């Protein structure tokens, strides 16, 4: 028996999203149905609407979510009906070559639900990042459900499902930020601010936020930045060097995904420092660097996939820190909205007016 619910759908490239009737099937083997309680509006959802991910329209949007498991399929043991979960889009397989090497956060064969959710007329939907959580219920692989402490409200917990985890993980997991390190974060939207918060959690001594918008730099200070640089008015590389005794930072994080920003991050780090790319570039972008500089500066140039997180390890840990008052997830929530407000939220996000709009169901 299919569940009939309302969800936010992108029917064609660039067209405004619509609220549609969605049919969610009973879970099959290894699958779970989750009653979604809250879902953040992430830039990736806008990329889907704009055709920037692929052209497999129509899309059921939403992926940064928390909710309660309402049904499970055959063989599911990791979660049960009634469990409070955060959804993740990298459910590790445990068997691929990355998992076999003990690096499951790189899993090359992540799980999604086998069945399809559909529109009322039977048209199959492509769920955003295999989740599709701008809906009252969604069907996922059980491995996409990570059980966490239900004391954390879904408006905060759901943000770990994508943007906040990407930023925190870029700092802690990929960048290896540690006690006393210096860090520069380029781009102070949701992911960049999460990288700042993650750097503070890790004990960084100096956290330099770089952006072209003074309003975003103020947000960054609230998240833990010790210094700010408006790169529209100041040479960011020189400013960072001046703040670090002429050396540059230990870890430079590009949360924008633009060649000019990446080049700034590359030159703003100390010798043997690390550059982390977590902002997503478009497929046409290229970068050119002097190879002698790549060699001579040493260190590491890294890309961060979903903050190189392992949801089963990282989500419960970060929720515990939130409940202890050590990690302010609530600070990322700019507003709470309904399903019918997603299109307006895309516009606010595009203009940089919000860190996160969160749909409450």
Residue, then its C-alpha position, 0 to 999 in steps of 0.5 A: x500500500x502506498x502512502x499519499x503525501x505532499x511534497x515539493x517537486x521540480x518538474x523542469x529546468x528553471x521552473x518554479x517548484x510546485x507542491x504535488x501529491x507523492x506516492x511513497x511505497x511500503x519499504x522493501x528489503x533494506x528500506x525505511x519510510x521516514x516521517x520527515x519533521x524538518x528539512x533545510x533548504x540547501x543550495x544543492x536543491x537549487x542546483x537540482x532545480x536549475x538542472x545543474x546536477x543532471x536532467x532526470x526531472x522531475x525531482x523530489x527535492x530536499x535532503x537535509x532532514x530529520x524525522x522518525x522512522x514509521x516503517x521498515x522493510x525486511x532485513x532492516x536491523x540498524x533502525x526500528x519504527x519510532x527511532x529518531x533519525x538524521x538522513x544522510x546521502x552517503x550510506x556506506x556499503x561496507x564492501x567496496x574497495x574504500x570500505x575494505x581499506x578501512x576508509x568507509x567515508x570514501x565509500x564508492x558504492x553508497x546505498x539508496x532505496x531500490x524502489x521509486x516514489x512517484x507522482x499520483x499519475x505514476x511518473x517516477x521521481x528522482x529524489x534529491x541526493x537519494x533522499x527527497x525530504x521536502x515531503x511529509x514522508x520519504x523512502x530511503x535505504x535504511x543505511x541512510x538513517x542515523x539514529x540520534x538523541x531525540x532531545x535535539x529538535x529536528x530543525x537543528x538536527x536535520x542540518x547535520x544531514x548536509x551543509x553543517x556536516x560538510x563544513x565541520x567535516x572539512x575542518x576536522x576530518x579533511x583538514x585535520x584542524x587541531x589545537x593551536x592551529x591557524x585557519x582561514x575560511x573563504x566564503x561565509x555561507x552555511x558551509x563556511x560558517x560550519x567550517x568556522x564552528x568546526x575549527x573552534x570545536x577543534x581548538x584552533x587558535x586563530x580563525x580568519x573568515x574571508x568574504x565580500x559581504x560584511x553581513x556574512x562576516x558578522x555571521x562568521x564572528x558569531x560562529x567563532x571567527x577571531x578575525x575577518x577580512x573583506x576580500x572586496x576591499x583588501x588583498x586577502x592573502x596579504x591580510x592573512x599573512x599579516x595576521x599570522x606573522x607573515x607565514x600564512x595559515x595551517x589550514x585554508x578552506x575554500x567553501x566557495x568553489x571558484x578558481x580565484x578563491x582556490x588560488x587565494x587559499x593556496x597562497x594564504x597557507x603556511x609552508x606544509x599547510x593544507x588546502x581543503x576544497x569543500x565548495x562545489x565548482x561548476x564543471x567548466x571551471x579550471x585552475x592553473x598553478x605554477x608546478x614549482x609552487x605546488x612542489x615548493x610549498x609542500x603540504x596537501x591539496x585536498x577535496x572534502x566529500x561531505x566533510x569526509x564524514x561517517x554518519x554513524x560516527x559523526x552525527x551522534x557525536x555532534x548532536x551530543x556536543x549540541x546538547x551539551x551546549x558546545x556546538x550551536x546548531x540553532x545559530x544556523x537556522x535563519x527562519x522556519x517555513x512551510x512546504x509552500x515557501x521553498x521557492x521564496x527560500x531559494x531566492x533568499x538563499x541566492x541573495x545571501x540573506x539567510x544561512x538556512x531556511x528550514x521547512x517544518x512539517 
